[in-house]
Amino acid sequence: MKKTDYFQTDDGLNIAFFCWLPEEDPVAVVQISHGMMEYAERYEEFAQFLNKHRIAVYANDHRGHGKTAGSPENLGYFSDKNGWIKVVMDMRSLTKIIRTDYPEIPVFLLGHSMGAFLARTYITLYDDVNGVILSGDAVNPPALISAGRVMGIFHRLISGAKTPSPFFHNMSFGNFNKDFETEGEYAWLSRDHHIADRYRKDPYCGFHCSVAMYQDLFYGLSYISKKEHNQWIRFTLPIYIVAGGEDPVGDKGNGPRKIAQMYRELQLEEVSVNIFEGARHEILNETNRKDVYADILEWISYHI
């Protein structure tokens, strides 16, 4: 069963969220944090799979995305100030809703791509989930992050906070498809051409985000790269990192491995990585997605 609802933030924004509930009482909940330039309902097939195994799924559309944005004209903008942290606080609000609905069962936070960056921020600030799954994660060079933050200041002064930024879009995404150009514009997402084609045709996907949102993104990337922030993560928190072996965002698996190594150096007790060879960025939408689903289910089931 699927439900759609909204909660209101402290700054008066209505955040759309979705619940996919199994027929029987759930044994766990997965909270999904979606990626940049997409929305929560793209995870419905995965949610339905988990429902068959008595796992409920909750996911909100982040600010500037999906039904939270409302119309396509509002896409790609978090907030004038502190947008990154506000999105993380929105995720916390959804976790509280889940804990109210199901106070006795474990909650696992799954973040994909930008959603993984947000999830990594979340666990430095809050200790209220039972495990974390990071999909399509990446390591970004500090020099690139610093350059992006500086350029963001100038672009905002020139263009304004809410103006869509083709410059930052090309800077961030321009090279991802170079190995797959003969297959179409969004082939870097998945080997499943139907997925890439639907993404291309969807007005709520692939849009140019605002200058302010890129500033928020660069802030978030800088934040999660610093040891002094990550040292606050509970050392017993299980973290599972999954990625495609041909994902250009994660440097073909190298980025996720570096993230795992960083967490291990911080003495986190349970950090594991699985790279799906041949898969690209959206492993939950890949041609071998049923194998990915089963793998994630096995990890969750072990930690229930």
Backbone torsions as a table, in degrees:
resi	resn	phi	psi	omega
1	MET	NA	135.4	179.5
2	LYS	-112.6	136.1	176.3
3	LYS	-127.4	146.3	175.5
4	THR	-119.4	135.0	-179.0
5	ASP	-150.0	178.9	179.8
6	TYR	-137.2	149.9	165.7
7	PHE	-129.2	154.6	-176.7
8	GLN	-102.7	138.1	179.4
9	THR	-86.1	170.5	178.9
10	ASP	-63.7	-27.2	178.8
11	ASP	-95.2	16.6	169.1
12	GLY	85.5	14.5	-179.9
13	LEU	-93.3	139.3	175.7
14	ASN	-91.5	117.5	-178.3
15	ILE	-99.6	122.3	177.6
16	ALA	-79.0	137.2	173.0
17	PHE	-141.1	161.4	-171.9
18	PHE	-131.1	144.6	176.6
19	CYS	-126.0	126.8	170.6
20	TRP	-109.8	115.5	-170.6
21	LEU	-115.5	136.0	177.9
22	PRO	-72.4	164.1	-179.6
23	GLU	-69.0	-36.1	177.6
24	GLU	-94.6	168.1	177.1
25	ASP	-59.5	131.2	-176.7
26	PRO	-72.0	152.7	176.2
27	VAL	-101.1	-10.1	179.0
28	ALA	-164.4	166.4	175.5
29	VAL	-128.2	137.1	170.3
30	VAL	-108.4	123.6	174.6
31	GLN	-101.2	123.9	-175.0
32	ILE	-104.0	133.1	172.3
33	SER	-111.0	107.6	-172.4
34	HIS	-76.2	173.1	-176.0
35	GLY	-89.6	-176.3	-178.9
36	MET	-74.4	139.1	175.0
37	MET	64.6	35.1	173.9
38	GLU	-149.0	-158.5	-176.7
39	TYR	-162.0	167.8	-168.1
40	ALA	-65.1	-36.1	-174.5
41	GLU	-68.8	-10.1	173.8
42	ARG	-68.6	-10.9	-178.7
43	TYR	-98.5	14.8	-173.2
44	GLU	-63.6	-40.8	-179.4
45	GLU	-61.6	-43.7	177.5
46	PHE	-63.7	-42.0	179.3
47	ALA	-61.4	-42.6	179.7
48	GLN	-64.9	-35.8	175.7
49	PHE	-62.0	-47.5	-179.8
50	LEU	-63.8	-36.9	177.3
51	ASN	-56.6	-36.7	179.6
52	LYS	-65.1	-17.4	179.6
53	HIS	-111.8	25.8	174.4
54	ARG	63.3	36.5	175.1
55	ILE	-118.0	122.2	176.9
56	ALA	-80.4	154.2	179.7
57	VAL	-130.6	130.3	174.3
58	TYR	-121.7	142.2	177.0
59	ALA	-156.1	137.4	175.4
60	ASN	-108.2	153.9	168.4
61	ASP	-81.8	120.3	179.5
62	HIS	-61.8	162.5	173.7
63	ARG	-50.8	138.8	178.3
64	GLY	72.9	16.0	-179.0
65	HIS	-138.7	148.3	171.0
66	GLY	52.2	-140.4	-176.9
67	LYS	-70.4	-21.1	174.3
68	THR	-66.1	-40.5	175.7
69	ALA	-67.9	-35.9	180.0
70	GLY	89.6	-84.0	-178.9
71	SER	-105.8	156.1	-179.2
72	PRO	-56.5	-25.9	-179.5
73	GLU	-66.8	-20.0	-177.2
74	ASN	-96.3	5.4	-175.2
75	LEU	-73.7	147.4	168.7
76	GLY	85.9	28.2	-178.6
77	TYR	-144.3	125.7	178.5
78	PHE	-87.9	-64.3	-173.9
79	SER	-169.7	161.1	176.2
80	ASP	-65.1	-38.1	-176.8
81	LYS	-134.3	142.5	172.6
82	ASN	54.0	38.1	-175.5
83	GLY	-60.1	-40.3	-177.0
84	TRP	-62.7	-48.5	-179.1
85	ILE	-67.5	-33.9	176.9
86	LYS	-63.3	-38.8	178.0
87	VAL	-65.3	-40.6	177.2
88	VAL	-64.3	-39.1	177.5
89	MET	-65.8	-35.1	174.5
90	ASP	-61.0	-42.7	177.0
91	MET	-60.5	-40.6	178.1
92	ARG	-63.1	-38.0	177.3
93	SER	-61.3	-38.9	178.0
94	LEU	-68.9	-38.6	176.4
95	THR	-59.5	-40.2	178.5
96	LYS	-63.8	-38.9	176.3
97	ILE	-61.8	-44.1	178.8
98	ILE	-61.1	-44.4	-178.8
99	ARG	-65.3	-30.5	175.2
100	THR	-70.9	-42.3	-179.6
101	ASP	-69.8	-38.2	-175.1
102	TYR	-137.3	76.8	-173.5
103	PRO	-71.8	-14.9	-170.5
104	GLU	-106.7	-2.1	-174.7
105	ILE	-118.1	155.2	-176.4
106	PRO	-69.4	150.2	178.1
107	VAL	-119.8	129.1	178.3
108	PHE	-115.5	132.8	-178.8
109	LEU	-99.0	120.7	177.7
110	LEU	-113.3	121.2	178.0
111	GLY	-118.4	136.0	178.1
112	HIS	-114.5	129.0	173.3
113	SER	58.2	-119.4	174.8
114	MET	-56.3	-34.4	176.8
115	GLY	-62.5	-29.4	174.7
116	ALA	-71.3	-39.7	176.2
117	PHE	-60.1	-42.1	179.0
118	LEU	-66.0	-40.9	178.7
119	ALA	-63.7	-38.3	178.1
120	ARG	-66.5	-33.4	173.6
121	THR	-68.3	-43.8	-177.5
122	TYR	-53.1	-47.3	-172.8
123	ILE	-76.3	-8.4	171.0
124	THR	-83.6	-18.0	-175.6
125	LEU	-108.2	-30.4	-174.0
126	TYR	-131.6	146.2	179.2
127	ASP	-125.1	66.9	-175.6
128	ASP	-135.1	19.7	172.8
129	VAL	-121.9	158.0	-173.6
130	ASN	-94.6	-9.3	178.3
131	GLY	-178.3	161.0	-176.8
132	VAL	-132.3	135.9	174.8
133	ILE	-118.3	123.5	-178.8
134	LEU	-111.5	121.1	-178.2
135	SER	-117.9	137.0	176.1
136	GLY	62.6	33.3	-177.0
137	ASP	-81.0	168.7	-174.6
138	ALA	-155.2	159.4	170.1
139	VAL	-112.3	130.3	-178.4
140	ASN	-113.1	136.1	-178.5
141	PRO	-58.8	133.5	-179.5
142	PRO	-55.8	-36.4	-179.5
143	ALA	-64.6	-38.6	179.0
144	LEU	-67.1	-41.3	178.4
145	ILE	-62.5	-45.8	179.8
146	SER	-62.1	-42.3	178.4
147	ALA	-63.2	-41.5	178.7
148	GLY	-62.7	-39.2	179.8
149	ARG	-66.7	-40.1	178.9
150	VAL	-67.7	-46.5	-179.9
151	MET	-63.7	-32.5	178.6
152	GLY	-61.3	-37.7	178.7
153	ILE	-60.8	-47.0	-178.2
154	PHE	-69.1	-41.1	180.0
155	HIS	-64.9	-35.9	179.0
156	ARG	-67.9	-39.8	178.0
157	LEU	-63.3	-37.5	-176.8
158	ILE	-81.4	-44.0	-169.6
159	SER	-103.9	-24.8	-174.9
160	GLY	99.7	159.2	-172.5
161	ALA	-67.2	-40.4	-170.9
162	LYS	-91.4	-1.7	-177.3
163	THR	-70.5	127.5	174.9
164	PRO	-59.7	144.4	-172.6
165	SER	-118.7	94.6	172.9
166	PRO	-60.1	-32.1	-179.8
167	PHE	-60.7	-53.1	-179.5
168	PHE	-68.8	-31.5	176.7
169	HIS	-60.8	-47.9	179.4
170	ASN	-67.7	-37.1	177.9
171	MET	-62.3	-38.7	-175.3
172	SER	-86.3	-36.3	-170.8
173	PHE	-119.6	-6.4	-168.3
174	GLY	-60.8	-29.2	-175.6
175	ASN	-100.0	-2.8	-173.0
176	PHE	-64.9	-29.8	-173.7
177	ASN	-96.8	5.1	-171.3
178	LYS	-63.2	-29.6	179.1
179	ASP	-83.9	-6.1	-173.8
180	PHE	-128.4	18.3	-170.6
181	GLU	-57.4	-34.5	-177.6
182	THR	-70.1	-13.2	-177.2
183	GLU	-97.3	-7.5	-179.8
184	GLY	122.3	168.7	-169.4
185	GLU	-61.7	-37.8	-174.8
186	TYR	-113.7	28.6	-179.4
187	ALA	-64.3	-21.7	178.9
188	TRP	-65.7	-17.3	179.9
189	LEU	-74.1	-41.9	-172.2
190	SER	-164.0	151.1	172.0
191	ARG	-73.5	-15.4	177.3
192	ASP	-78.2	106.0	-175.4
193	HIS	-65.5	-24.3	177.7
194	HIS	-67.4	-36.7	178.1
195	ILE	-64.0	-48.8	-179.3
196	ALA	-62.6	-38.2	-179.0
197	ASP	-68.7	-41.8	177.9
198	ARG	-64.2	-40.1	177.7
199	TYR	-60.6	-44.7	-178.8
200	ARG	-61.6	-37.2	-176.2
201	LYS	-85.8	-11.2	-173.8
202	ASP	-84.6	118.9	-179.7
203	PRO	-65.6	-14.1	179.1
204	TYR	-99.1	14.5	177.1
205	CYS	-130.3	149.1	170.9
206	GLY	72.0	12.3	-179.2
207	PHE	-72.5	164.8	174.7
208	HIS	-85.7	124.8	-179.7
209	CYS	-81.6	162.9	-176.0
210	SER	-75.2	163.1	174.6
211	VAL	-57.9	-44.2	-178.6
212	ALA	-62.2	-38.3	179.9
213	MET	-67.9	-37.2	175.8
214	TYR	-65.9	-35.9	173.9
215	GLN	-60.6	-42.8	177.5
216	ASP	-62.5	-43.0	179.6
217	LEU	-61.3	-46.4	179.8
218	PHE	-64.0	-35.6	174.3
219	TYR	-60.6	-47.4	-178.9
220	GLY	-61.8	-42.1	178.8
221	LEU	-63.4	-39.4	177.4
222	SER	-65.6	-42.7	-177.6
223	TYR	-59.9	-50.0	-173.9
224	ILE	-75.7	-9.7	179.4
225	SER	-85.6	-8.6	-172.5
226	LYS	-97.4	129.4	-177.7
227	LYS	-58.9	-38.0	-175.9
228	GLU	-64.1	-22.1	175.3
229	HIS	-85.4	-42.9	-176.4
230	ASN	-70.7	-19.3	-178.5
231	GLN	-69.0	-10.8	179.1
232	TRP	-87.5	-4.0	178.8
233	ILE	-69.0	135.8	178.0
234	ARG	-59.3	126.9	-170.9
235	PHE	-71.7	-13.9	177.3
236	THR	-94.6	1.8	-177.8
237	LEU	-70.7	120.7	177.6
238	PRO	-72.9	132.4	179.3
239	ILE	-126.8	127.4	179.4
240	TYR	-119.7	122.5	-176.7
241	ILE	-110.7	121.0	-178.6
242	VAL	-125.0	145.0	-176.4
243	ALA	-162.4	164.7	175.3
244	GLY	-88.9	140.9	179.6
245	GLY	-69.2	-13.3	176.8
246	GLU	-117.0	22.5	-179.9
247	ASP	-78.8	115.1	-179.9
248	PRO	-69.7	-24.5	179.6
249	VAL	-64.6	-42.3	-179.0
250	GLY	-95.5	18.8	178.8
251	ASP	53.6	46.3	175.1
252	LYS	55.7	43.6	175.5
253	GLY	94.8	-14.8	-178.3
254	ASN	-68.9	-39.9	179.1
255	GLY	-61.0	-52.6	177.8
256	PRO	-57.4	-37.4	178.1
257	ARG	-65.0	-38.1	178.5
258	LYS	-66.5	-37.8	178.0
259	ILE	-63.6	-44.3	178.1
260	ALA	-59.8	-42.5	179.4
261	GLN	-63.7	-39.5	177.6
262	MET	-60.1	-45.3	-179.2
263	TYR	-66.3	-37.9	178.7
264	ARG	-65.3	-37.8	178.3
265	GLU	-66.6	-22.6	175.5
266	LEU	-86.1	7.3	175.5
267	GLN	71.5	24.0	171.2
268	LEU	-67.2	135.5	-168.3
269	GLU	-76.8	-32.1	-174.2
270	GLU	-134.1	95.6	177.6
271	VAL	-128.4	123.4	179.9
272	SER	-133.4	156.9	-175.4
273	VAL	-133.1	140.4	172.2
274	ASN	-135.9	117.2	178.1
275	ILE	-102.5	119.6	-179.8
276	PHE	-87.7	107.2	-174.7
277	GLU	-62.3	135.4	178.7
278	GLY	88.2	-20.9	-178.0
279	ALA	-77.5	155.1	-178.2
280	ARG	-105.8	-144.6	-167.0
281	HIS	-72.6	-48.2	-175.5
282	GLU	-92.5	82.6	-175.2
283	ILE	-67.1	-22.6	176.3
284	LEU	-77.4	-7.5	176.4
285	ASN	-120.8	19.4	-176.6
286	GLU	-84.4	169.5	178.4
287	THR	-64.5	-25.9	177.1
288	ASN	-103.8	30.3	-173.5
289	ARG	-62.6	-29.4	178.8
290	LYS	-63.7	-35.4	175.3
291	ASP	-66.8	-39.4	178.0
292	VAL	-64.7	-45.4	178.5
293	TYR	-55.6	-49.5	-177.0
294	ALA	-62.7	-37.4	179.6
295	ASP	-65.4	-46.2	179.3
296	ILE	-65.7	-40.5	177.4
297	LEU	-59.7	-41.5	178.9
298	GLU	-61.4	-41.6	-179.7
299	TRP	-65.6	-44.8	179.7
300	ILE	-61.7	-47.2	-176.7
301	SER	-59.8	-36.2	178.9
302	TYR	-64.0	-29.7	-174.6
303	HIS	-101.0	4.3	176.2
304	ILE	-76.9	NA	NA
